């Protein structure tokens, strides 16, 4: 397993976000969006359409405040960034926040 860990908090210029952090770097910035069906995770265009395979940013340049993400949210984010091909049921996120 990777030593990247999922964090949640505030990023400069992005607001509330979920991201992976390791050794002073940030990657896989993900925007959590509340919907009537629960939490949806949105990948940013700069990570999907940029020329860099895995863009990374220095923690001190982008993180305002962050804490470790809950295990269930981390697992959902990991699946969202994996090549698992998970398709949301009926077009809606399966993530539930209680």
KAHU-V244755 format. One record per pair of residues at least 12 apart in sequence whose ideal C-beta (glycine too) atoms are under 7 Angstrom apart, sorted by sequence separation. I is the first residue (numbers start at 0). J is the second residue. If there is no record, write none. Layout:
i=I j=J
i=I j=J
//
This chain:
i=5 j=17
i=6 j=18
i=16 j=28
i=17 j=29
i=29 j=41
i=16 j=29
i=29 j=42
i=30 j=43
i=5 j=19
i=6 j=20
i=16 j=30
i=17 j=31
i=4 j=19
i=13 j=28
i=28 j=43
i=3 j=19
i=4 j=20
i=15 j=31
i=3 j=20
i=4 j=21
i=3 j=21
i=10 j=28
i=28 j=46
i=2 j=21
i=27 j=46
i=75 j=94
i=17 j=40
i=26 j=53
i=26 j=54
i=26 j=55
i=25 j=55
i=24 j=55
i=25 j=56
i=24 j=56
i=24 j=57
i=25 j=58
i=23 j=57
i=24 j=58
i=23 j=58
i=40 j=75
i=25 j=61
i=40 j=76
i=25 j=62
i=20 j=58
i=40 j=79
i=29 j=76
i=11 j=61
i=29 j=79
i=10 j=61
i=17 j=68
i=10 j=62
i=11 j=63
i=10 j=63
i=27 j=80
i=39 j=92
i=8 j=62
i=9 j=63
i=38 j=92
i=40 j=94
i=8 j=63
i=9 j=64
i=17 j=72
i=36 j=91
i=37 j=92
i=8 j=64
i=36 j=92
i=38 j=94
i=8 j=65
i=37 j=94
i=7 j=65
i=8 j=66
i=34 j=92
i=37 j=95
i=38 j=96
i=6 j=65
i=7 j=66
i=17 j=76
i=37 j=96
i=6 j=66
i=6 j=67
i=7 j=68
i=6 j=68
i=4 j=67
i=5 j=68
i=7 j=72
i=5 j=73
i=5 j=76
//
